[in-house]
Amino acid sequence: MTPLLLAVLLAAPPPLHFEGDVTAGDGDYTLVPFSVPAGTAEIQIDHTDGSDAVILDWGMWAPEGFRGWGGGLVDPAIIGVDAPSRGYLPGPIAAGTWTLVIGEAKLAAGAGHYSVDVTFRDAPTLTPVPRAAFAPRVLAPGPAWFKGDFHVHDEESGDARATFAQIIDLARSRGLDFVELSDHNTVSQQGRQAAAQEGLTDLLLIRGIEVTTYAGHGNALGASSYVDHRVGIGGVGAARIVEAVAAQGGLFIVNHPTLDIGDLCIGCAWKLPDTPWAKVAGLEIQTGSYLVTGILFTPRAIAMWDALEDQGYRLAAIGGSDDHTAGIDEGPTGSPIGSPTTLVRADELSEAAIVAAVKARRTVVLLRGPDDPRLEIAVRGANGAAVGIGDTASGISSIQVDAHVVGAAPGDGVSLSIVRDGKPADQVPVDSADFRKSFTYAARGGPERVRAELIADGARIVVTSHVYVDGATGGGGCAVGDGGCGWLAVAIAAAFVVRRRARH
């Protein structure tokens, strides 16, 4: 053997091949471990599920933990020291046992087959793209209402193709102040978005993850590191996911919770039974195109929101486009960034302030997009001061709701609806472009809630989050999970014992 041939053999370990069957009864994930030799600069994983009737997802764990998730992307996964393929993280490649994780998204007749080839290289083949470390930024003062989109995918998602430049251009053209880049089960976009944020002074790019399971998708708003989405492995479930988001200062929002359309959107409807709703910050009441989901999805999502609020949980109303293409070639039923738009009343335009405002439930959803009329309500508290969206008016016997609508022309056929504890209480036509109206109700003597909606052609076009009312105690009010609710817990327990009826 010549010295040159020996050097080549030592520099390039032989590829590995794995294949096997997966079945529905073995859990949602199959783990394939393999050894990575020292000195590796790049790993390439060619994978196939071998069938149009089978969809397998693909991800990689290094000895130190998560290294990337490509989902159903059929392209080879490449992990490099300085440049990985989309969905995967750059960084040193440690020698030792790595694990390919195969997710069983869709199986034909309950079974599937995978075939994988792993190639090791001692030199990179990919060219690095600009990345940077996250730096907190304040782009505008407040308090003010800022317009944004909490559900946007870029090319780091295996099922998306929107570039960062395209996302920025579209969001700016629609007058948005912020977008959250919430890619499927990865944070590989965050270094790239930090680089894109440098020099960008009129649009805030917020960090996030769409934690995508086969029984529901959720938005980890403000999350900075990967959240394990592999339900059923190591005790991972909804409770663990929500706790992991909170542990890094983020908020968990349930995305498109009632979008149950089978294989057209795998796992989109929220069905995880161990959901700790007291720790969930919001619910996506409108996702994507108003022409499609606004009719079929939004009424059911709002009904779910009201049912959870009836149980004492307090959730911000959220809207997200779920844009994957930056609005390119989507047609009339597309969901470009900003459709819908969420207004957030924050102390400033920064990631921390937007997260804090969502936690305080200071949101309004423009279901069609950023050009919808503006709507705001307040309730007069015991001292006559205005109590705004997300807050609690306490110790009042009379509920005065002040509503303000801007941007609805008299000929638009828009009406204002006041919704009290999930039920319409009043509806009046909006007859001016700057419309104000007050409504007065007798307090019911306990916790209740009020929101407002704008209606056009018989359907909602704008929905506010709630103003809460506690007309019984004169204290600060409470909600399940907010603390200070001992009196409410005792009352609920007593009612349960007396009436012997569980509330679901």
C-alpha positions as CSV (number, residue, x, y, z in Angstrom):
1,M,0.0,0.0,0.0
2,T,1.4,3.4,-1.0
3,P,1.8,6.2,1.6
4,L,-0.7,8.3,-0.4
5,L,-3.4,5.6,-0.5
6,L,-2.8,5.0,3.2
7,A,-3.2,8.7,3.9
8,V,-6.5,8.8,2.0
9,L,-7.9,5.8,3.8
10,L,-7.0,7.2,7.2
11,A,-8.4,10.6,6.3
12,A,-11.7,9.3,5.0
13,P,-13.3,6.6,7.2
14,P,-15.6,4.3,5.2
15,P,-19.3,5.3,5.1
16,L,-21.9,3.6,7.2
17,H,-25.2,2.1,6.1
18,F,-28.3,1.5,8.2
19,E,-31.7,0.4,7.3
20,G,-34.7,-1.0,9.1
21,D,-38.4,-1.1,9.6
22,V,-40.5,1.2,11.8
23,T,-44.0,0.4,13.1
24,A,-46.7,2.5,14.7
25,G,-46.7,0.4,17.8
26,D,-43.1,1.2,18.7
27,G,-43.5,4.8,19.6
28,D,-43.1,7.9,17.5
29,Y,-39.3,7.9,17.3
30,T,-36.6,5.4,16.3
31,L,-33.0,6.0,17.4
32,V,-30.0,4.9,15.3
33,P,-26.7,5.4,17.1
34,F,-23.3,5.4,15.3
35,S,-19.7,6.2,16.0
36,V,-18.0,9.4,14.7
37,P,-14.2,9.2,14.4
38,A,-11.9,11.9,15.7
39,G,-10.8,14.5,13.2
40,T,-14.1,14.6,11.4
41,A,-14.9,18.1,9.9
42,E,-18.2,17.2,8.3
43,I,-20.9,14.5,8.5
44,Q,-23.4,13.9,5.7
45,I,-26.5,11.8,6.2
46,D,-28.3,10.7,3.1
47,H,-31.7,9.3,4.1
48,T,-34.9,8.1,2.5
49,D,-38.2,6.6,3.6
50,G,-38.6,4.9,0.2
51,S,-42.3,5.6,-0.2
52,D,-44.7,8.4,-1.2
53,A,-47.1,7.0,1.4
54,V,-44.6,7.3,4.3
55,I,-43.2,10.5,5.8
56,L,-40.2,10.2,8.2
57,D,-38.6,13.1,10.0
58,W,-34.9,13.4,10.6
59,G,-32.7,14.9,13.3
60,M,-29.3,14.5,14.9
61,W,-28.0,14.4,18.5
62,A,-24.3,14.7,19.3
63,P,-22.7,13.3,22.5
64,E,-23.3,16.7,24.1
65,G,-26.9,17.0,22.9
66,F,-29.1,18.4,20.2
67,R,-27.4,19.2,16.9
68,G,-30.3,19.8,14.5
69,W,-33.7,18.9,13.1
70,G,-34.5,18.7,9.4
71,G,-38.0,17.4,9.8
72,G,-39.3,15.9,6.6
73,L,-36.7,17.5,4.4
74,V,-35.5,15.0,1.8
75,D,-32.2,16.7,1.1
76,P,-29.1,15.1,2.8
77,A,-28.3,16.5,6.2
78,I,-24.8,17.9,6.5
79,I,-23.3,18.9,9.8
80,G,-20.1,20.9,9.6
81,V,-17.8,22.7,12.0
82,D,-18.5,26.1,10.4
83,A,-21.3,25.5,8.0
84,P,-24.2,23.0,8.3
85,S,-27.2,22.4,6.1
86,R,-30.5,24.1,7.1
87,G,-31.9,23.1,10.4
88,Y,-28.6,22.0,11.9
89,L,-26.1,23.8,14.1
90,P,-22.5,24.5,13.4
91,G,-19.8,23.8,15.9
92,P,-17.1,21.3,16.8
93,I,-17.7,17.7,15.9
94,A,-16.9,15.5,18.9
95,A,-15.7,12.0,18.5
96,G,-18.0,9.4,20.0
97,T,-21.6,8.2,19.7
98,W,-24.0,10.3,17.7
99,T,-27.6,9.4,17.3
100,L,-29.9,9.8,14.3
101,V,-33.4,10.4,15.4
102,I,-36.2,9.2,13.0
103,G,-39.6,10.6,13.6
104,E,-42.6,8.6,12.3
105,A,-44.7,11.4,11.0
106,K,-46.8,9.3,8.6
107,L,-46.8,5.5,8.1
108,A,-48.5,3.6,5.4
109,A,-50.7,0.9,7.0
110,G,-48.8,1.5,10.2
111,A,-45.3,0.7,9.0
112,G,-42.4,2.1,7.1
113,H,-38.8,1.5,6.1
114,Y,-35.7,3.8,6.4
115,S,-32.4,3.6,4.6
116,V,-29.5,5.8,5.7
117,D,-25.9,6.3,4.6
118,V,-23.5,8.3,6.8
119,T,-20.4,9.8,5.2
120,F,-17.5,11.3,7.2
121,R,-15.2,14.0,5.8
122,D,-12.0,15.6,7.1
123,A,-12.6,18.8,5.1
124,P,-15.7,20.9,4.7
125,T,-17.8,21.2,1.5
126,L,-20.2,23.9,2.6
127,T,-19.6,27.6,2.6
128,P,-20.4,29.4,5.9
129,V,-23.1,32.0,6.0
130,P,-23.1,35.1,8.3
131,R,-24.0,34.4,11.9
132,A,-23.8,36.5,15.0
133,A,-24.6,36.3,18.7
134,F,-27.9,37.6,20.0
135,A,-27.7,41.2,21.2
136,P,-30.7,42.8,22.9
137,R,-32.0,45.8,21.0
138,V,-34.5,48.6,21.5
139,L,-35.8,49.9,18.2
140,A,-38.5,52.3,19.4
141,P,-39.7,53.8,22.7
142,G,-43.1,53.2,24.2
143,P,-45.5,52.4,25.7
144,A,-47.2,51.9,22.3
145,W,-49.1,49.4,20.2
146,F,-46.6,47.5,18.0
147,K,-47.7,45.4,15.0
148,G,-46.2,42.0,14.4
149,D,-46.5,38.4,13.3
150,F,-45.7,35.6,15.8
151,H,-45.5,32.7,13.4
152,V,-43.1,33.0,10.5
153,H,-40.8,30.3,9.0
154,D,-37.6,30.9,7.2
155,E,-35.4,28.6,5.1
156,E,-33.9,27.0,8.2
157,S,-37.3,25.1,8.5
158,G,-37.2,22.0,6.5
159,D,-40.5,22.8,4.9
160,A,-39.9,26.5,4.1
161,R,-38.0,28.4,1.5
162,A,-38.2,32.1,2.6
163,T,-34.9,33.8,2.8
164,F,-34.1,36.3,5.6
165,A,-34.0,39.1,3.1
166,Q,-37.4,38.2,1.6
167,I,-38.9,38.0,5.1
168,I,-37.5,41.4,6.1
169,D,-38.7,43.0,2.8
170,L,-42.2,41.7,3.1
171,A,-42.6,42.6,6.8
172,R,-41.4,46.1,6.2
173,S,-43.6,46.6,3.2
174,R,-46.6,45.7,5.3
175,G,-45.7,48.1,8.0
176,L,-44.9,45.6,10.7
177,D,-42.7,46.4,13.7
178,F,-41.6,42.8,14.5
179,V,-41.7,39.2,13.3
180,E,-40.9,36.1,15.3
181,L,-39.0,33.5,13.5
182,S,-40.4,30.2,14.8
183,D,-38.8,27.4,12.9
184,H,-39.7,23.7,13.5
185,N,-37.8,22.2,16.4
186,T,-34.6,24.1,15.8
187,V,-32.7,27.3,16.7
188,S,-30.4,27.2,13.7
189,Q,-32.0,30.3,12.4
190,Q,-31.1,32.4,15.5
191,G,-27.5,33.1,14.6
192,R,-28.5,34.0,11.1
193,Q,-31.3,36.3,12.3
194,A,-28.9,38.0,14.7
195,A,-26.6,38.8,11.8
196,A,-29.6,40.0,9.8
197,Q,-30.7,42.3,12.7
198,E,-27.4,44.1,12.6
199,G,-28.0,47.4,10.9
200,L,-31.8,46.8,10.8
201,T,-33.4,49.6,12.7
202,D,-37.1,49.5,11.7
203,L,-38.0,45.8,12.1
204,L,-37.3,43.6,15.2
205,L,-36.6,39.9,14.6
206,I,-37.7,38.0,17.7
207,R,-36.3,34.6,18.6
208,G,-38.6,31.6,18.9
209,I,-39.2,27.9,18.0
210,E,-42.3,26.1,16.8
211,V,-42.2,23.1,19.0
212,T,-43.7,20.6,16.6
213,T,-45.0,17.3,17.9
214,Y,-47.3,14.7,16.4
215,A,-50.1,15.8,18.8
216,G,-49.8,19.6,18.6
217,H,-47.6,22.5,17.7
218,G,-46.6,25.3,20.1
219,N,-44.8,28.6,19.9
220,A,-41.8,29.0,22.3
221,L,-41.8,32.8,22.2
222,G,-38.4,34.3,23.2
223,A,-36.7,30.9,23.5
224,S,-33.0,30.9,22.9
225,S,-32.1,27.2,22.9
226,Y,-33.7,24.0,21.6
227,V,-36.7,22.5,23.5
228,D,-37.0,18.8,23.3
229,H,-40.1,18.0,21.3
230,R,-39.8,14.2,21.2
231,V,-42.9,13.3,23.1
232,G,-42.6,9.9,24.7
233,I,-38.8,9.9,25.0
234,G,-37.4,10.4,28.5
235,G,-40.7,11.7,29.9
236,V,-41.1,14.5,27.4
237,G,-44.7,15.7,27.2
238,A,-46.6,19.0,27.2
239,A,-45.7,19.7,30.8
240,R,-42.0,19.2,30.2
241,I,-42.1,21.3,27.0
242,V,-43.9,24.2,28.7
243,E,-41.5,24.1,31.7
244,A,-38.5,24.0,29.4
245,V,-39.7,27.2,27.6
246,A,-40.3,29.0,30.9
247,A,-36.9,28.0,32.3
248,Q,-35.2,30.1,29.6
249,G,-37.5,33.1,30.1
250,G,-39.8,32.3,27.2
251,L,-43.6,32.0,26.9
252,F,-45.5,29.0,25.5
253,I,-48.4,29.7,23.0
254,V,-50.5,26.9,21.5
255,N,-50.6,27.3,17.7
256,H,-53.6,26.5,15.5
257,P,-55.1,24.4,18.3
258,T,-58.2,23.2,16.5
259,L,-56.8,22.8,13.0
260,D,-57.6,19.1,12.8
261,I,-57.2,18.3,9.1
262,G,-55.3,14.9,9.2
263,D,-52.3,14.4,6.9
264,L,-52.8,17.8,5.3
265,C,-51.2,19.2,8.5
266,I,-49.7,16.5,10.6
267,G,-50.1,17.0,14.3
268,C,-51.5,20.6,13.9
269,A,-54.4,20.3,16.3
270,W,-53.5,20.4,20.0
271,K,-54.2,17.0,21.6
272,L,-51.6,16.6,24.3
273,P,-53.5,15.6,27.4
274,D,-51.0,16.7,30.1
275,T,-51.1,20.4,29.0
276,P,-50.5,22.7,32.0
277,W,-52.9,25.4,30.9
278,A,-52.1,27.6,33.9
279,K,-48.6,28.0,32.5
280,V,-49.6,28.5,28.9
281,A,-49.4,32.2,27.9
282,G,-51.6,32.4,24.8
283,L,-53.7,30.7,22.1
284,E,-53.4,31.3,18.4
285,I,-57.0,32.2,17.5
286,Q,-56.2,32.9,13.8
287,T,-53.6,31.2,11.7
288,G,-52.9,32.0,8.1
289,S,-55.3,33.0,5.4
290,Y,-58.5,34.7,6.5
291,L,-60.2,33.3,3.4
292,V,-59.5,29.8,4.5
293,T,-59.0,29.4,8.2
294,G,-60.9,32.5,9.2
295,I,-64.2,30.7,8.3
296,L,-63.3,27.1,9.2
297,F,-60.8,27.5,12.0
298,T,-61.1,30.7,13.9
299,P,-64.6,30.2,15.4
300,R,-63.6,26.9,16.8
301,A,-60.3,28.3,18.2
302,I,-62.1,31.1,19.9
303,A,-64.7,28.7,21.3
304,M,-61.7,26.7,22.8
305,W,-60.2,29.9,24.1
306,D,-63.5,30.8,25.8
307,A,-63.9,27.3,27.3
308,L,-60.4,27.6,28.8
309,E,-61.1,31.1,30.1
310,D,-64.4,29.8,31.7
311,Q,-62.2,27.4,33.7
312,G,-60.2,30.3,35.1
313,Y,-57.2,30.2,32.7
314,R,-56.0,33.5,31.3
315,L,-54.6,33.4,27.7
316,A,-53.6,36.1,25.3
317,A,-55.2,36.1,21.9
318,I,-52.5,35.6,19.3
319,G,-52.4,35.6,15.5
320,G,-49.8,34.2,13.2
321,S,-49.4,33.9,9.4
322,D,-47.5,30.6,9.5
323,D,-45.8,32.0,6.4
324,H,-43.2,29.6,4.8
325,T,-42.5,31.5,1.5
326,A,-42.4,35.2,2.3
327,G,-45.7,35.5,0.4
328,I,-44.2,34.4,-2.9
329,D,-46.5,32.6,-5.4
330,E,-49.0,31.8,-2.7
331,G,-52.1,32.9,-4.6
332,P,-55.3,34.4,-3.2
333,T,-55.5,31.9,-0.3
334,G,-51.9,32.4,0.8
335,S,-50.8,33.5,4.2
336,P,-48.2,36.2,3.7
337,I,-46.4,37.7,6.7
338,G,-48.8,40.0,8.6
339,S,-52.0,38.1,7.7
340,P,-53.1,38.0,10.5
341,T,-51.4,40.8,12.5
342,T,-51.1,40.9,16.3
343,L,-51.0,44.3,18.0
344,V,-49.0,44.2,21.3
345,R,-49.0,47.1,23.8
346,A,-45.4,47.1,25.0
347,D,-43.2,49.4,27.0
348,E,-40.8,49.5,24.0
349,L,-40.0,47.7,20.8
350,S,-37.6,45.1,22.1
351,E,-37.8,41.3,22.4
352,A,-38.0,41.4,26.2
353,A,-40.8,44.0,26.2
354,I,-42.9,42.2,23.6
355,V,-42.5,38.9,25.6
356,A,-43.5,40.8,28.8
357,A,-46.6,42.4,27.1
358,V,-47.8,39.0,25.8
359,K,-47.4,37.6,29.3
360,A,-49.6,40.4,30.5
361,R,-52.1,39.6,27.7
362,R,-52.0,43.0,26.1
363,T,-52.9,41.9,22.6
364,V,-55.3,42.5,19.8
365,V,-55.6,40.3,16.7
366,L,-56.3,41.9,13.3
367,L,-57.6,38.7,11.6
368,R,-57.2,39.8,8.0
369,G,-54.0,41.9,8.2
370,P,-52.3,45.1,9.2
371,D,-54.9,47.3,7.4
372,D,-57.8,46.2,9.6
373,P,-59.3,48.9,11.8
374,R,-57.8,49.4,15.2
375,L,-59.8,48.5,18.3
376,E,-59.1,49.1,21.9
377,I,-61.2,48.9,25.1
378,A,-60.9,49.8,28.7
379,V,-63.0,49.3,31.8
380,R,-63.4,52.0,34.5
381,G,-62.0,50.8,37.8
382,A,-63.2,51.7,41.3
383,N,-61.3,55.0,41.3
384,G,-62.5,55.9,37.8
385,A,-59.1,55.1,36.1
386,A,-59.1,53.2,32.9
387,V,-58.1,49.5,33.2
388,G,-56.8,48.3,29.8
389,I,-56.6,45.0,27.9
390,G,-55.0,42.3,30.0
391,D,-55.5,44.0,33.3
392,T,-58.1,43.6,36.1
393,A,-60.6,46.2,37.4
394,S,-61.4,45.4,41.0
395,G,-64.0,46.2,43.5
396,I,-66.6,47.7,41.1
397,S,-70.3,47.2,41.1
398,S,-70.8,48.7,37.7
399,I,-68.8,47.8,34.6
400,Q,-68.3,50.7,32.2
401,V,-66.6,49.5,29.0
402,D,-65.1,52.3,26.8
403,A,-64.4,51.2,23.2
404,H,-62.5,53.1,20.6
405,V,-62.4,52.1,16.9
406,V,-60.2,53.8,14.4
407,G,-60.1,53.2,10.6
408,A,-63.5,51.7,9.9
409,A,-65.3,53.9,7.4
410,P,-69.1,54.3,7.8
411,G,-69.7,52.5,4.5
412,D,-67.6,49.5,5.4
413,G,-70.5,47.8,7.3
414,V,-68.5,47.2,10.4
415,S,-70.1,46.7,13.8
416,L,-68.7,46.7,17.3
417,S,-69.5,43.7,19.5
418,I,-68.9,43.6,23.3
419,V,-68.4,40.0,24.5
420,R,-68.9,39.3,28.2
421,D,-67.8,35.9,29.5
422,G,-67.7,34.5,26.0
423,K,-71.2,35.7,25.1
424,P,-72.2,38.7,23.0
425,A,-73.6,41.4,25.2
426,D,-74.1,44.4,22.8
427,Q,-73.5,45.1,19.1
428,V,-73.7,48.5,17.4
429,P,-72.7,49.8,14.0
430,V,-69.5,51.8,13.7
431,D,-70.6,55.0,12.0
432,S,-67.4,57.1,11.9
433,A,-63.7,56.7,11.2
434,D,-62.9,57.7,14.8
435,F,-65.7,55.9,16.7
436,R,-66.1,55.9,20.5
437,K,-68.8,54.2,22.5
438,S,-69.4,53.3,26.2
439,F,-71.4,50.4,27.6
440,T,-72.5,49.9,31.2
441,Y,-73.3,46.6,32.9
442,A,-74.0,45.6,36.4
443,A,-71.2,43.5,37.9
444,R,-72.1,40.0,38.7
445,G,-70.2,40.0,42.0
446,G,-67.4,37.7,41.0
447,P,-64.6,37.2,38.4
448,E,-65.7,37.9,34.9
449,R,-64.1,39.1,31.6
450,V,-64.9,41.5,28.7
451,R,-63.5,41.7,25.2
452,A,-64.5,43.5,22.0
453,E,-64.7,42.3,18.5
454,L,-65.3,44.0,15.1
455,I,-67.7,42.3,12.8
456,A,-68.0,42.6,9.0
457,D,-70.3,40.6,6.7
458,G,-71.3,38.5,9.7
459,A,-67.7,37.4,10.6
460,R,-65.1,38.6,13.0
461,I,-62.3,40.8,11.7
462,V,-60.7,42.1,14.9
463,V,-60.6,40.5,18.4
464,T,-59.1,41.9,21.5
465,S,-57.8,40.0,24.5
466,H,-59.8,40.4,27.7
467,V,-60.1,43.0,30.4
468,Y,-60.8,41.2,33.6
469,V,-63.3,42.3,36.3
470,D,-63.4,41.3,39.9
471,G,-66.4,43.0,41.4
472,A,-66.5,40.9,44.5
473,T,-63.3,41.4,46.5
474,G,-61.9,44.9,45.8
475,G,-58.4,43.2,45.6
476,G,-56.1,42.7,42.6
477,G,-58.2,39.9,41.0
478,C,-56.7,36.6,40.2
479,A,-56.6,33.8,37.6
480,V,-55.7,30.2,37.8
481,G,-51.9,30.1,37.9
482,D,-51.5,33.7,38.8
483,G,-51.1,33.1,42.5
484,G,-53.2,34.7,45.3
485,C,-56.2,32.7,44.3
486,G,-56.7,30.7,47.5
487,W,-60.1,32.1,48.1
488,L,-61.2,31.1,44.6
489,A,-59.8,27.6,45.1
490,V,-61.7,27.1,48.3
491,A,-64.9,28.3,46.7
492,I,-64.5,26.0,43.8
493,A,-63.7,23.1,46.0
494,A,-66.8,23.8,48.2
495,A,-69.0,24.1,45.1
496,F,-67.7,20.8,43.9
497,V,-68.4,19.0,47.2
498,V,-71.9,20.4,47.4
499,R,-73.0,20.0,43.9
500,R,-70.9,16.8,43.3
501,R,-70.3,17.8,39.7
502,A,-66.9,18.0,38.0
503,R,-66.3,20.8,35.6
504,H,-64.4,19.9,32.4
